[in-house]
Amino acid sequence: MKEMWKNKNWKKKMEIKLDFRNIMEDVIGSEHGISEKDIDNIKEKIFKAHKSFLNDRKSGKLGFYQLPYQKKEVSEVLEISEDIKIKFDNFVVLGIGGSALGNITLHNALNHRYYNLLSKRDRKGCPRIFFLDNIDPVWIRELIEIIDINKTIFNVITKSGSTSETIANFLIFLNLLKTSVGKDWKDHIIITTDPDKGDLKKLASEE
C-alpha cells in the first residue's frame, strides 16, 4: 500500500477526469470559448509542469503525496480522535490560508452540509467543528458565546509557527482556557507546527 499510486490498475480506478467541453469555442462560440489551438499552444508548458511535479514527488520534496500511506501517523491521529470524541463537544481549528482551507474542504466534502446542527448521535459521537480563519473580533466573540470552553479543544495550525493572525487568536483562547479550565488547560490544545522552529514552537515549549 505504501506506493499504491504506482499500480496501474489502482491509478485507473482513482483517476479524476476534468470535463471542460463546455468552455470550448464549438460550444459557446469563438468570442469567449477556448480553441484547440489555444490548448496546443500551452501543451509544452503543461507537460513541463507535470514532469516537474512528478520529479518533486519522487524526490520526496512534495511530502503531502505520501499522506495517505503514512500508517503510523494515521494510527496516532485516529487514537487521539477517539479520545477527543469522549472528552469534547467542540473542535475549533485556529489557522488561516492553507492551514484552514484544506480542512474546510475536507469537512465540506465528507460531512453533512449542516453538520454542527446534527445531534451528537447523528454526528456519530464526534464534536462540532468550527474554523476560525479570521481575526475579526465579532467572529471570536460570537464563537465564545456559543461554545462551552470546558468542552472545547483547539487545534492551532501554522506551518511556519509565526503566522501573526493565528498566534493572536491562539493567545485569546489560551488566556480564556487558563481562566476557565484551570490546571488542565493543556488538555484542550493540539498544536500543529514546525517541530524545530517558529514562535508557536517556542511558546509551546515555554508553556
Secondary structure, DSSP 8 states (H G I E B T S, - for coil): -TTGGG-HHHHHHH------GGGBHHHH-TTTSB-HHHHHHHHHHHHHHHHHHHHHHHHTSSGGGGGGG-HHHHHHHHHHHHHHHHH-SEEEEE--THHHHHHHHHHHHHS-TTGGGS-TTTTTT--EEEEE----HHHHHHHHHHS-GGGEEEEEEESSS--HHHHHHHHHHHHHHHHHTGGGGGGGEEEEE-SS-SHHHHHHHH-
